[in-house]
Amino acid sequence: MAISTSKNSYKVRCFKVHISLFLLLISSAFHVHGQNPAYEVLGVGFYNVENLFDTKNDTLIDDEEFLPEGTKAWTEDKYQEKIANIASVISQLGKDLCKDGLSLIGVSEIENEKVLEDLIRHPILSQRKLGILHHESSDKRGIDVAMIYDTEKYTPIDQKAYSVDITRGSDSHKRYTRDVVLYTGELAGEKIHVTVNHWPSRSGGEKKSEWKRKNAALVNRHILDSLLVEDPKAKLIIMGDLNDDPTNKSLTECLRAEKKYRKVEDDDVFNPMSEIFSNGKGTTAYRDRWSLFDQILVSPGLLQKNDNSFFYQKATIYNKRYLIENKGKYKGYPKRTFNFDVYQGGYSDHLPVVAYILKVVE
């Protein structure tokens, strides 16, 4: 990727790696003989795991439906099957380009730290040296965002939660949705910032609820602006279930997310999911329409290939056939855990997303 910088903007030419290069990727580092450099490739991802609750009653949150006596008859057997299903997906994410899988995985709709511990201790994942970073949010249902990370690749430095105010103008009682959590750490020795998000839903209608998601976008905008003041080359990855598509105003106006490399200015963000969405692909479906709510975006600092530091290469939706319902009314949709209160034994109503970053190595 060649980039020429000016005072006002980065002018970026698309960086493409020949397909044969990817066929040679059998480990986390690769080399092509001749004049081509060697690269290290790492993967990051996000997965809304759809209501990963344990079976214990927490009197501080609204988890009654996910209890053995609740409307979903959420038994220990069902919980363990859910843990196994999610662990199997996470174990495969990024494996096409990274032998060890993803280095960072943002997750949403998890109840507490215990379910994360049960997840990474499952036999499917227990051989990997995984750590967890969890924050209790203000969500009334008690569902949080969190980070799972490869302890051999990532060293946490700091985490900070930012509240998202969704108080109505005339309401004297403050209301908040799930926090935006900023994780700062060293990924393979390089400082990387990541926000993990789960923006307000479209309950009540897309237009009527739009302002809530705009507020969440502005929180991310504030985080990026603050990072850029400290370091104009700061590398921020924004990931999460945004409950909006790449074309919605929360992304295009509030966050200033651009679809094309060449339009990304030095304080914008690049949204690779925009091109994927324009090709008719998505991560969740409703009324026979795909939406791409689960997204990964990057700051301009990850669009520069220089100084032997990480730069963005590509993003994908992990949409393997086994994650898709193959029969019934919801054939072709993500294979979820429940159809209303009827247990399906699936994975999630969302598909995971993955992005790859590369670094030239000596």
SEMIFI-220058 format. One record per residue: residue number from 1; residue in three letters; x, y, z of N, C-alpha, C in turn. Coordinates in steps of 0.001 Angstrom, whole numbers, plus 500000, padded with zeros to 6 digits. Layout:
N
NODE   seq   type     n_px     n_py     n_pz    ca_px    ca_py    ca_pz     c_px     c_py     c_pz
NODE   NUM    ala        X        Y        Z        X        Y        Z        X        Y        Z
...
//
This chain:
362
NODE   seq   type     n_px     n_py     n_pz    ca_px    ca_py    ca_pz     c_px     c_py     c_pz
NODE     1    met   500855   498812   500000   500000   500000   500000   500882   501226   500000
NODE     2    ala   500723   502095   499017   501483   503326   498966   500601   504470   499408
NODE     3    ile   501135   505326   500269   500366   506454   500800   501187   507709   500659
NODE     4    ser   500609   508735   500086   501244   510045   500115   500416   510909   501037
NODE     5    thr   501068   511599   501968   500329   512415   502936   500474   513882   502600
NODE     6    ser   499422   514600   502861   499445   516046   502732   498983   516627   504044
NODE     7    lys   498925   517937   504144   498509   518596   505378   497083   518244   505730
NODE     8    asn   496258   518047   504727   494836   517869   504991   494358   516431   504936
NODE     9    ser   495053   515576   504215   494487   514241   504058   495534   513208   503688
NODE    10    tyr   495140   511972   503960   495912   510842   503475   495341   510468   502113
NODE    11    lys   496203   510354   501120   495753   509870   499825   496262   508439   499699
NODE    12    val   495343   507540   499726   495716   506139   499854   495385   505371   498585
NODE    13    arg   496363   504644   498080   496080   503725   496991   495786   502373   497583
NODE    14    cys   494782   501705   497069   494406   500400   497606   495585   499447   497572
NODE    15    phe   495755   498769   498668   496817   497775   498791   496210   496397   498608
NODE    16    lys   496691   495678   497618   496163   494349   497360   497305   493336   497387
NODE    17    val   497069   492242   498045   498048   491172   498078   497611   490096   497112
NODE    18    his   498516   489655   496259   498194   488644   495257   497628   487405   495930
NODE    19    ile   496632   486783   495297   495943   485660   495914   496886   484528   496267
NODE    20    ser   497939   484357   495480   498873   483273   495777   499576   483486   497103
NODE    21    leu   499699   484748   497505   500323   485051   498788   499546   484430   499923
NODE    22    phe   498207   484530   499842   497372   483998   500906   497405   482478   500957
NODE    23    leu   497597   481847   499803   497667   480402   499801   498904   479897   500514
NODE    24    leu   499890   480780   500661   501118   480393   501343   501069   480661   502845
NODE    25    leu   499965   481273   503295   499863   481643   504711   499497   480427   505559
NODE    26    ile   500492   479775   506107   500214   478610   506942   500657   478848   508381
NODE    27    ser   501140   480029   508653   501528   480355   510016   501368   481844   510215
NODE    28    ser   501684   482317   511416   501490   483726   511737   502544   484614   511101
NODE    29    ala   503554   484031   510486   504546   484805   509740   504805   484094   508428
NODE    30    phe   505034   484845   507361   505290   484210   506084   506291   485032   505289
NODE    31    his   506865   484367   504291   507884   485027   503486   507749   484573   502040
NODE    32    val   507878   485509   501132   507884   485207   499713   509278   485519   499196
NODE    33    his   509908   484551   498583   511283   484728   498157   511405   485788   497070
NODE    34    gly   512561   486322   496980   512826   487352   495984   512815   488714   496624
NODE    35    gln   512218   489658   495951   512235   491034   496420   511097   491333   497387
NODE    36    asn   510151   490436   497522   509020   490706   498397   509411   490561   499862
NODE    37    pro   508879   491394   500725   509215   491327   502151   508481   490186   502846
NODE    38    ala   508885   489905   504062   508154   488963   504904   507179   489746   505761
NODE    39    tyr   506034   489114   506067   505007   489775   506851   504614   488927   508048
NODE    40    glu   504220   489581   509096   503513   488942   510186   502053   489334   510050
NODE    41    val   501162   488348   510168   499736   488636   510036   499030   488226   511315
NODE    42    leu   498199   489112   511827   497401   488845   513014   495937   489144   512704
NODE    43    gly   495064   488458   513406   493641   488661   513194   492949   489181   514442
NODE    44    val   491963   490031   514222   491094   490510   515289   489664   490277   514833
NODE    45    gly   488759   490118   515786   487388   489843   515391   486379   490293   516422
NODE    46    phe   485121   490162   516028   484016   490506   516934   482897   489500   516734
NODE    47    tyr   482240   489142   517852   481144   488174   517795   480092   488523   518844
NODE    48    asn   478869   488812   518375   477719   488908   519266   477234   487482   519500
NODE    49    val   477426   486981   520713   477177   485566   520979   475733   485272   521405
NODE    50    glu   474868   486226   521351   473424   486096   521588   473090   485491   522948
NODE    51    asn   472962   486372   523924   472419   485974   525232   473160   484804   525881
NODE    52    leu   474442   485013   526119   475210   483992   526824   475053   484224   528328
NODE    53    phe   473990   483645   528878   473664   483738   530308   474012   482423   530993
NODE    54    asp   474412   482515   532261   474520   481298   533055   473135   480935   533591
NODE    55    thr   473056   479912   534431   471752   479445   534914   471436   479927   536328
NODE    56    lys   472261   480812   536863   472073   481306   538227   471324   482631   538225
NODE    57    asn   470477   482817   539201   469712   484056   539297   470564   485174   539891
NODE    58    asp   470659   486265   539151   471335   487464   539637   470242   488487   539938
NODE    59    thr   470042   488791   541206   468933   489656   541610   469131   491113   541192
NODE    60    leu   470315   491453   540715   470586   492836   540329   470249   493126   538872
NODE    61    ile   469957   492072   538103   469657   492262   536687   468403   491485   536310
NODE    62    asp   467932   491721   535091   466732   491064   534592   467142   489823   533790
NODE    63    asp   467428   488722   534495   467864   487500   533823   466890   486343   534027
NODE    64    glu   465663   486653   534469   464720   485609   534875   464376   484635   533745
NODE    65    glu   464314   485112   532503   463940   484182   531425   465022   483141   531175
NODE    66    phe   466277   483456   531547   467369   482520   531359   467713   481810   532669
NODE    67    leu   466690   481189   533237   466834   480355   534423   466121   479029   534145
NODE    68    pro   466452   477967   534870   465778   476681   534619   464258   476781   534695
NODE    69    glu   463752   477657   535581   462307   477824   535722   461765   478988   534884
NODE    70    gly   462630   479611   534074   462221   480748   533258   461523   480331   531984
NODE    71    thr   461091   481330   531214   460334   481054   529987   461128   480258   528964
NODE    72    lys   462456   480350   529020   463292   479609   528086   463799   478290   528662
NODE    73    ala   463383   477981   529898   463802   476719   530532   465304   476506   530321
NODE    74    trp   466070   477511   530758   467513   477548   530490   468243   476654   531492
NODE    75    thr   468433   475412   531097   469025   474407   531970   470547   474378   531823
NODE    76    glu   471201   473667   532721   472651   473524   532665   473082   472817   531378
NODE    77    asp   472317   471843   530909   472657   471144   529665   472636   472099   528474
NODE    78    lys   471603   472949   528422   471523   473914   527327   472662   474919   527410
NODE    79    tyr   472959   475358   528623   474062   476303   528822   475385   475706   528352
NODE    80    gln   475641   474470   528717   476895   473831   528335   476968   473625   526819
NODE    81    glu   475829   473335   526196   475827   473198   524737   476111   474549   524079
NODE    82    lys   475546   475604   524633   475807   476952   524114   477293   477290   524244
NODE    83    ile   477890   477009   525399   479314   477266   525612   480137   476502   524573
NODE    84    ala   479808   475241   524359   480544   474424   523390   480402   474979   521972
NODE    85    asn   479191   475416   521622   478962   475967   520283   479785   477226   520045
NODE    86    ile   479752   478154   521014   480487   479406   520845   481994   479147   520844
NODE    87    ala   482448   478238   521709   483873   477894   521748   484324   477333   520414
NODE    88    ser   483495   476518   519780   483873   475933   518495   484020   476990   517416
NODE    89    val   483135   478003   517438   483243   479087   516461   484517   479897   516701
NODE    90    ile   484725   480304   517939   485902   481110   518263   487185   480373   517906
NODE    91    ser   487191   479062   518080   488398   478285   517782   488757   478317   516303
NODE    92    gln   487773   478595   515449   488013   478593   514004   488245   479975   513416
NODE    93    leu   487886   481013   514146   487997   482364   513590   489456   482707   513282
NODE    94    gly   489682   483181   512066   491014   483623   511668   491955   482521   511259
NODE    95    lys   491535   481264   511344   492435   480155   511068   492861   480079   509597
NODE    96    asp   492112   480705   508710   492497   480654   507300   493816   481368   507047
NODE    97    leu   494135   482391   507850   495379   483131   507666   496302   483094   508874
NODE    98    cys   495772   482735   510037   496575   482730   511269   496496   481344   511903
NODE    99    lys   497611   480681   512007   497632   479307   512522   497024   479213   513912
NODE   100    asp   497270   480217   514744   496798   480183   516124   495422   480819   516311
NODE   101    gly   494800   481268   515234   493513   481933   515363   493658   483406   515690
NODE   102    leu   492577   484020   516140   492571   485456   516386   493352   485819   517639
NODE   103    ser   493965   486997   517594   494696   487504   518760   493784   488289   519693
NODE   104    leu   492770   488956   519125   491816   489738   519907   490413   489429   519418
NODE   105    ile   489489   489177   520344   488108   488894   519980   487193   489696   520893
NODE   106    gly   486528   490696   520350   485519   491417   521099   484224   490616   521093
NODE   107    val   483524   490576   522218   482256   489852   522289   481204   490730   522951
NODE   108    ser   479959   490460   522611   478847   491158   523258   477769   490161   523625
NODE   109    glu   476821   490620   524437   475717   489822   524979   476215   488679   525861
NODE   110    ile   477178   489007   526715   477598   488047   527738   477120   488587   529089
NODE   111    glu   476699   487668   529966   476097   488108   531225   477131   488596   532231
NODE   112    asn   478239   487888   532345   479181   488202   533409   480542   487570   533116
NODE   113    glu   481460   487758   534038   482807   487219   533859   482826   485697   533916
NODE   114    lys   481914   485119   534678   481877   483662   534812   481658   482971   533474
NODE   115    val   480745   483493   532642   480484   482824   531367   481708   482909   530454
NODE   116    leu   482466   483992   530571   483705   484101   529805   484728   483072   530272
NODE   117    glu   484835   482899   531586   485759   481908   532125   485356   480503   531691
NODE   118    asp   484052   480206   531743   483585   478894   531283   483906   478702   529803
NODE   119    leu   483809   479773   529040   484059   479706   527603   485520   479377   527296
NODE   120    ile   486446   480127   527870   487860   479908   527519   488428   478649   528174
NODE   121    arg   487730   478118   529194   488171   476876   529831   487578   475637   529175
NODE   122    his   486673   475838   528225   486102   474681   527540   487222   473928   526818
NODE   123    pro   487159   472595   526769   488223   471816   526130   488585   472248   524714
NODE   124    ile   487625   472809   523990   487920   473260   522622   488920   474407   522627
NODE   125    leu   488889   475245   523686   489751   476426   523744   490819   476338   524829
NODE   126    ser   490725   475369   525700   491588   475356   526887   493074   475216   526568
NODE   127    gln   493412   474681   525387   494819   474546   525020   495440   475876   524613
NODE   128    arg   494605   476823   524269   495105   478160   523937   495263   478975   525219
NODE   129    lys   496253   479817   525253   496483   480657   526430   495701   481948   526250
NODE   130    leu   494419   481891   526637   493517   483019   526445   493258   483732   527758
NODE   131    gly   493139   485050   527665   492766   485871   528805   491475   486596   528519
NODE   132    ile   490863   487178   529554   489614   487908   529379   489702   489271   530066
NODE   133    leu   489041   490233   529456   488893   491572   530013   487400   491883   530012
NODE   134    his   486832   492106   531196   485388   492252   531317   485047   493504   532107
NODE   135    his   483937   494122   531712   483446   495309   532404   481944   495190   532588
NODE   136    glu   481470   495387   533806   480029   495375   534082   479404   496669   533571
NODE   137    ser   478439   496533   532672   477835   497714   532068   476582   498147   532818
NODE   138    ser   475971   499210   532315   474756   499756   532925   473493   499165   532325
NODE   139    asp   473626   498176   531472   472465   497589   530807   471544   496911   531822
NODE   140    lys   470257   497179   531727   469307   496645   532721   469182   495133   532653
NODE   141    arg   469441   494554   531472   469404   493101   531352   470713   492467   531808
NODE   142    gly   471706   493299   532049   472974   492777   532544   473897   492236   531485
NODE   143    ile   473612   492492   530208   474502   491990   529161   475610   493000   528889
NODE   144    asp   476818   492477   528770   478011   493307   528690   478789   493041   527408
NODE   145    val   479786   493905   527176   480807   493640   526172   482080   493231   526892
NODE   146    ala   482964   492558   526175   484206   492088   526780   485228   491817   525686
NODE   147    met   486437   491490   526117   487507   491154   525196   488145   489831   525623
NODE   148    ile   488327   488942   524661   489111   487729   524845   490407   487932   524067
NODE   149    tyr   491532   487587   524668   492803   487856   523982   493792   486717   524170
NODE   150    asp   494684   486626   523209   495772   485657   523237   496885   486237   524099
NODE   151    thr   497143   485619   525234   498119   486171   526177   499544   486124   525634
NODE   152    glu   499777   485321   524610   501114   485257   524014   501326   486331   522960
NODE   153    lys   500217   486988   522543   500312   488023   521509   499979   489420   522051
NODE   154    tyr   499164   489469   523098   498616   490754   523553   498867   490938   525043
NODE   155    thr   499335   492141   525384   499552   492505   526781   498665   493705   527123
NODE   156    pro   497658   493533   527996   496794   494667   528357   497576   495748   529096
NODE   157    ile   497257   496993   528799   497839   498137   529493   496784   498864   530315
NODE   158    asp   495620   499089   529690   494589   499870   530367   493241   499578   529741
NODE   159    gln   492181   499778   530501   490834   499750   529948   490006   500834   530630
NODE   160    lys   489141   501445   529841   488331   502536   530359   486941   502454   529744
NODE   161    ala   485923   502583   530582   484540   502522   530117   483987   503927   529937
NODE   162    tyr   483261   504125   528838   482616   505409   528537   481107   505179   528488
NODE   163    ser   480379   505911   529284   478923   505742   529328   478280   506374   528100
NODE   164    val   477146   505818   527708   476357   506324   526582   475013   506778   527127
NODE   165    asp   474797   508069   527133   473587   508670   527705   472432   508549   526715
NODE   166    ile   471352   507908   527144   470151   507833   526299   468949   508400   527061
NODE   167    thr   469230   509457   527840   468170   510129   528595   467326   510989   527663
NODE   168    arg   466017   510852   527743   465130   511709   526959   465167   513127   527525
NODE   169    gly   464941   514089   526661   465068   515487   527050   464267   515883   528267
NODE   170    ser   463063   515364   528410   462191   515747   529526   462318   514828   530735
NODE   171    asp   463173   513829   530632   463314   512842   531704   464347   513319   532715
NODE   172    ser   463947   513453   533972   464873   513913   535006   465779   512791   535504
NODE   173    his   465405   511537   535203   466196   510383   535628   467138   509965   534497
NODE   174    lys   468411   509970   534775   469407   509625   533762   469273   508166   533347
NODE   175    arg   469366   507915   532055   469295   506566   531518   470540   506303   530672
NODE   176    tyr   471099   505114   530844   472304   504757   530100   472132   503379   529478
NODE   177    thr   472810   503189   528354   472837   501883   527718   474212   501263   527959
NODE   178    arg   474529   500218   527249   475807   499531   527425   476977   500474   527166
NODE   179    asp   477962   500416   528040   479127   501287   527906   479953   500917   526679
NODE   180    val   480653   501914   526163   481713   501677   525186   482994   501477   525994
NODE   181    val   483682   500380   525753   484889   500092   526524   486110   500205   525616
NODE   182    leu   487060   501019   526056   488314   501217   525337   489390   500354   525984
NODE   183    tyr   489952   499462   525194   491058   498613   525652   492338   499078   524975
NODE   184    thr   493352   499318   525772   494658   499698   525253   495668   498636   525668
NODE   185    gly   496462   498190   524715   497450   497170   525017   498495   497091   523933
NODE   186    glu   499442   496210   524137   500491   495965   523143   500194   494666   522421
NODE   187    leu   499986   494779   521121   499730   493628   520277   501003   493330   519503
NODE   188    ala   501634   492212   519827   502931   491859   519251   503922   493017   519403
NODE   189    gly   503878   493661   520584   504820   494721   520906   504435   496104   520448
NODE   190    glu   503300   496256   519798   502883   497566   519283   501599   498025   519955
NODE   191    lys   501542   499295   520348   500361   499807   521034   499167   499887   520079
NODE   192    ile   498103   499237   520479   496862   499221   519713   495716   499542   520667
NODE   193    his   494809   500401   520220   493606   500727   520980   492412   500043   520315
NODE   194    val   491502   499521   521124   490296   498877   520593   489094   499318   521417
NODE   195    thr   488044   499775   520743   486773   499968   521445   485854   498810   521085
NODE   196    val   485191   498261   522112   484196   497218   521897   482834   497816   522218
NODE   197    asn   481898   497632   521294   480618   498326   521335   479440   497371   521225
NODE   198    his   478325   497782   521826   477028   497175   521562   476017   498305   521665
NODE   199    trp   475758   498942   520526   474935   500148   520502   473464   499820   520749
NODE   200    pro   472666   500828   521128   471242   500607   521404   470512   499978   520224
NODE   201    ser   469540   499146   520533   468794   498428   519505   467841   499367   518763
NODE   202    arg   467140   498801   517800   466156   499559   517026   464747   499392   517603
NODE   203    ser   464659   498971   518832   463363   498816   519486   462580   500124   519431
NODE   204    gly   461339   500038   519001   460517   501229   518829   460581   501798   517432
NODE   205    gly   461454   501227   516596   461583   501693   515225   462956   502281   514944
NODE   206    glu   463441   502074   513713   464779   502539   513342   464928   504048   513499
NODE   207    lys   463987   504801   512981   464097   506261   513005   463932   506820   514412
NODE   208    lys   462967   506278   515153   462720   506798   516500   463879   506524   517453
NODE   209    ser   464618   505471   517189   465732   505107   518073   467088   505552   517532
NODE   210    glu   467100   506196   516376   468350   506558   515721   469251   507426   516601
NODE   211    trp   468651   508342   517351   469435   509291   518145   470282   508579   519196
NODE   212    lys   469809   507432   519666   470569   506689   520669   471863   506149   520071
NODE   213    arg   471770   505625   518876   472967   505083   518220   473909   506202   517792
NODE   214    lys   473345   507337   517467   474191   508497   517169   474997   508901   518406
NODE   215    asn   474362   508846   519565   475081   509169   520802   476228   508196   521045
NODE   216    ala   475977   506924   520773   477036   505918   520937   478170   506167   519943
NODE   217    ala   477821   506550   518718   478840   506857   517717   479681   508047   518146
NODE   218    leu   479039   509048   518718   479762   510241   519154   480713   509939   520309
NODE   219    val   480392   508957   521119   481323   508532   522168   482605   507989   521524
NODE   220    asn   482457   507167   520499   483629   506659   519781   484387   507781   519078
NODE   221    arg   483626   508740   518567   484254   509899   517917   485108   510669   518931
NODE   222    his   484586   510850   520128   485321   511538   521194   486585   510762   521564
NODE   223    ile   486473   509442   521668   487640   508621   522011   488719   508773   520954
NODE   224    leu   488347   508683   519687   489341   508815   518623   489969   510193   518623
NODE   225    asp   489167   511245   518760   489707   512603   518777   490718   512773   519907
NODE   226    ser   490398   512206   521077   491307   512311   522220   492619   511578   521950
NODE   227    leu   492524   510401   521336   493734   509641   521022   494596   510365   520000
NODE   228    leu   493947   510986   519023   494696   511681   517970   495392   512928   518494
NODE   229    val   494833   513558   519519   495505   514703   520136   496818   514248   520767
NODE   230    glu   496782   513093   521414   497980   512561   522053   498975   512016   521034
NODE   231    asp   498443   511395   519984   499298   510780   518967   498566   510787   517632
NODE   232    pro   498985   511652   516690   498303   511734   515391   498317   510419   514605
NODE   233    lys   499184   509487   514975   499251   508195   514296   498641   507076   515144
NODE   234    ala   497855   507437   516124   497250   506440   517011   496471   505408   516210
NODE   235    lys   496598   504163   516635   495939   503065   515930   494759   502566   516757
NODE   236    leu   493571   502869   516253   492332   502501   516936   491514   501578   516050
NODE   237    ile   491056   500482   516630   490116   499584   515975   488783   499718   516703
NODE   238    ile   487743   500042   515957   486393   500156   516508   485621   498922   516064
NODE   239    met   485109   498160   517012   484382   496940   516648   483131   496797   517504
NODE   240    gly   482155   496079   516964   480978   495823   517772   479716   495591   516973
NODE   241    asp   478661   495300   517707   477310   495241   517153   476758   496654   517258
NODE   242    leu   476702   497334   516134   476329   498744   516123   474833   498949   515905
NODE   243    asn   474104   497887   515607   472664   497968   515344   472320   498984   514255
NODE   244    asp   473295   499309   513471   473131   500142   512279   473995   499559   511172
NODE   245    asp   473590   499832   509928   474377   499421   508777   475458   500460   508476
NODE   246    pro   476442   500108   507660   477498   501069   507321   476998   502345   506666
NODE   247    thr   475806   502301   506082   475259   503465   505382   474468   504401   506284
NODE   248    asn   474237   504022   507531   473440   504862   508424   474222   506076   508922
NODE   249    lys   473496   507113   509311   474111   508384   509677   475004   508288   510909
NODE   250    ser   474689   507374   511817   475542   507209   512989   476979   506904   512573
NODE   251    leu   477125   506160   511472   478455   505813   510957   479002   506895   510042
NODE   252    thr   478216   507287   509057   478728   508178   508021   478883   509620   508486
NODE   253    glu   477994   510081   509384   478044   511472   509817   478678   511632   511202
NODE   254    cys   478191   510884   512170   478697   511064   513547   480113   510531   513717
NODE   255    leu   480357   509343   513197   481677   508738   513334   482618   509143   512209
NODE   256    arg   482049   509653   511115   482795   510046   509913   483570   508848   509352
NODE   257    ala   482813   507794   509087   483375   506568   508538   483276   506591   507016
NODE   258    glu   484394   506403   506354   484467   506448   504899   484529   505046   504302
NODE   259    lys   483920   504913   503136   483895   503640   502430   485161   503422   501616
NODE   260    lys   485751   504483   501104   486902   504379   500208   488179   504859   500891
NODE   261    tyr   489260   504119   500675   490567   504522   501214   490902   505964   500869
NODE   262    arg   490746   506277   499588   491239   507572   499091   490505   508764   499698
NODE   263    lys   489352   508521   500317   488596   509618   500918   488874   509785   502412
NODE   264    val   489675   508896   502979   489934   508940   504412   490907   510062   504742
NODE   265    glu   490439   511036   505497   491303   512116   505943   491908   511761   507293
NODE   266    asp   492794   512619   507780   493611   512242   508925   492863   512135   510241
NODE   267    asp   491588   512524   510286   490803   512318   511509   489490   511584   511228
NODE   268    asp   489411   510899   510078   488263   510059   509770   488544   508632   510238
NODE   269    val   487619   507736   509933   487881   506310   510090   487530   505621   508780
NODE   270    phe   488150   504490   508547   487868   503701   507349   486971   502540   507739
NODE   271    asn   485891   502356   506976   484945   501283   507248   484973   500257   506115
NODE   272    pro   485750   499190   506257   485811   498172   505197   484518   497390   505049
NODE   273    met   483647   497479   506058   482388   496742   505978   481429   497377   504971
NODE   274    ser   481673   498627   504609   480795   499310   503656   480773   498601   502313
NODE   275    glu   481940   498215   501831   482020   497527   500545   481352   496164   500627
NODE   276    ile   481546   495479   501746   480914   494172   501939   479397   494307   501933
NODE   277    phe   478888   495327   502609   477442   495555   502670   476881   495910   501300
NODE   278    ser   477629   496689   500538   477165   497070   499200   477070   495872   498261
NODE   279    asn   477745   494794   498624   477667   493557   497832   476570   492625   498324
NODE   280    gly   475717   493141   499209   474546   492389   499636   474774   491411   500772
NODE   281    lys   475899   491515   501457   476201   490592   502538   475917   491236   503888
NODE   282    gly   475635   490388   504885   475345   490901   506208   475687   489899   507288
NODE   283    thr   475410   490288   508530   475714   489432   509675   474471   489007   510448
NODE   284    thr   473350   489632   510182   472105   489248   510842   470951   489524   509886
NODE   285    ala   469895   488752   510003   468794   488858   509040   467468   489065   509769
NODE   286    tyr   466594   489834   509105   465268   490111   509660   464319   490377   508507
NODE   287    arg   463223   489630   508504   462223   489769   507443   462858   489660   506060
NODE   288    asp   463654   488634   505894   464293   488296   504615   465226   489389   504095
NODE   289    arg   465785   490158   505006   466740   491197   504618   467975   491092   505499
NODE   290    trp   469144   491098   504861   470397   491079   505605   470781   492483   506061
NODE   291    ser   471230   492575   507299   471818   493801   507829   473260   493502   508210
NODE   292    leu   474099   494531   508157   475486   494353   508559   475727   495232   509785
NODE   293    phe   475192   494756   510916   475311   495509   512168   476667   495291   512833
NODE   294    asp   477275   494149   512582   478542   493809   513225   479689   494295   512340
NODE   295    gln   480457   495231   512871   481435   495913   512020   482782   496065   512721
NODE   296    ile   483816   496224   511885   485165   496544   512354   485670   497710   511514
NODE   297    leu   486047   498794   512175   486549   499987   511495   487935   500305   512032
NODE   298    val   488716   501054   511246   490087   501369   511666   490380   502849   511463
NODE   299    ser   491248   503366   512312   491688   504762   512198   492772   504874   511118
NODE   300    pro   493069   506101   510638   494064   506279   509587   495445   505740   509937
NODE   301    gly   495758   505678   511230   497052   505151   511623   497266   503716   511198
NODE   302    leu   496178   502994   510943   496280   501604   510488   496197   501476   508978
NODE   303    leu   496250   502592   508284   496240   502571   506824   497611   502899   506238
NODE   304    gln   498593   503066   507088   499925   503434   506628   500876   502252   506736
NODE   305    lys   501467   501898   505617   502441   500812   505604   503841   501410   505681
NODE   306    asn   504315   501565   506916   505657   502120   507088   506160   501803   508494
NODE   307    asp   507406   502097   508717   508024   501977   510041   507884   500585   510658
NODE   308    asn   507712   499565   509822   507587   498197   510322   506513   498063   511398
NODE   309    ser   505381   498723   511191   504279   498656   512141   503050   498075   511455
NODE   310    phe   502062   497697   512252   500885   497031   511706   500040   497978   510857
NODE   311    phe   499479   497397   509790   498554   498141   508940   497417   497208   508539
NODE   312    tyr   496245   497779   508316   495053   497014   507939   495225   496387   506557
NODE   313    gln   494735   495142   506433   494780   494490   505126   493396   494161   504576
NODE   314    lys   492559   493441   505348   491220   493136   504838   490292   492726   505974
NODE   315    ala   488997   492754   505681   487974   492335   506639   487009   491382   505953
NODE   316    thr   486439   490464   506722   485516   489479   506169   484412   489168   507182
NODE   317    ile   483349   488569   506679   482319   487973   507524   482591   486477   507583
NODE   318    tyr   482589   485925   508783   482750   484482   508932   481366   483870   508792
NODE   319    asn   481056   483394   507600   479702   482919   507296   479705   481475   506820
NODE   320    lys   480422   480631   507538   480486   479222   507174   479106   478582   507223
NODE   321    arg   478957   477549   506406   477648   476925   506230   477057   476410   507535
NODE   322    tyr   477895   475902   508440   477363   475315   509660   476708   476354   510581
NODE   323    leu   476971   477636   510344   476366   478698   511141   475012   479151   510586
NODE   324    ile   474591   478579   509482   473375   479003   508800   472292   477931   508929
NODE   325    glu   471076   478360   509260   469933   477450   509357   469657   476864   507976
NODE   326    asn   469484   475539   507915   469300   474896   506604   467888   474366   506367
NODE   327    lys   466955   474693   507260   465592   474221   507063   464621   475115   507817
NODE   328    gly   463350   474945   507520   462302   475643   508257   462082   477073   507824
NODE   329    lys   461314   477779   508620   460913   479143   508319   462104   480079   508177
NODE   330    tyr   463152   479831   508956   464299   480723   508952   465491   480133   508202
NODE   331    lys   465219   479319   507217   466262   478760   506379   467061   479894   505722
NODE   332    gly   468376   479799   505822   469237   480830   505253   469630   481911   506236
NODE   333    tyr   468983   481941   507419   469320   482900   508470   470428   482315   509355
NODE   334    pro   471104   483149   510151   472025   482597   511142   471307   481621   512068
NODE   335    lys   471961   480514   512368   471368   479470   513189   471475   479854   514663
NODE   336    arg   470389   480286   515234   470391   480887   516552   470062   479865   517643
NODE   337    thr   470199   480315   518886   469947   479439   520033   468458   479201   520237
NODE   338    phe   467662   480259   520116   466218   480158   520309   465480   480781   519135
NODE   339    asn   464333   480204   518808   463338   480838   517957   462221   481244   518888
NODE   340    phe   462243   482508   519317   461420   482978   520427   461790   482131   521655
NODE   341    asp   460873   481342   522209   461208   480536   523384   461447   479064   523035
NODE   342    val   461496   478758   521755   461710   477374   521319   463201   477146   521087
NODE   343    tyr   463767   476216   521821   465201   475957   521766   465606   475346   520424
NODE   344    gln   466618   475940   519773   467099   475475   518482   468479   474818   518573
NODE   345    gly   469195   475094   519650   470515   474502   519810   471563   475052   518866
NODE   346    gly   471338   476268   518379   472274   476858   517423   473380   477663   518079
NODE   347    tyr   473850   478656   517362   475023   479417   517779   474660   480837   518200
NODE   348    ser   474227   481640   517250   473879   483034   517517   473041   483557   516370
NODE   349    asp   472284   484615   516637   471537   485268   515564   472410   486255   514800
NODE   350    his   473696   486314   515135   474665   487145   514425   475811   486277   513931
NODE   351    leu   476428   486696   512836   477646   486061   512354   478851   486869   512819
NODE   352    pro   479980   486228   513062   481181   486963   513470   481803   487708   512291
NODE   353    val   482607   488714   512630   483394   489435   511623   484864   489401   512036
NODE   354    val   485741   489442   511030   487177   489304   511263   487904   490318   510395
NODE   355    ala   488985   490863   510937   489871   491745   510169   491308   491303   510391
NODE   356    tyr   492136   491503   509361   493536   491109   509430   494436   492348   509325
NODE   357    ile   495480   492343   510123   496492   493395   510043   497843   492740   509794
NODE   358    leu   498679   493449   509036   499982   492926   508648   501097   493850   509140
NODE   359    lys   502276   493269   509282   503456   494055   509613   504656   493451   508903
NODE   360    val   505460   494290   508287   506697   493821   507675   507655   493411   508781
NODE   361    val   508262   492253   508628   509224   491779   509608   510583   491618   508934
NODE   362    glu   511632   491828   509720   512984   491760   509187   513381   490298   508926
//
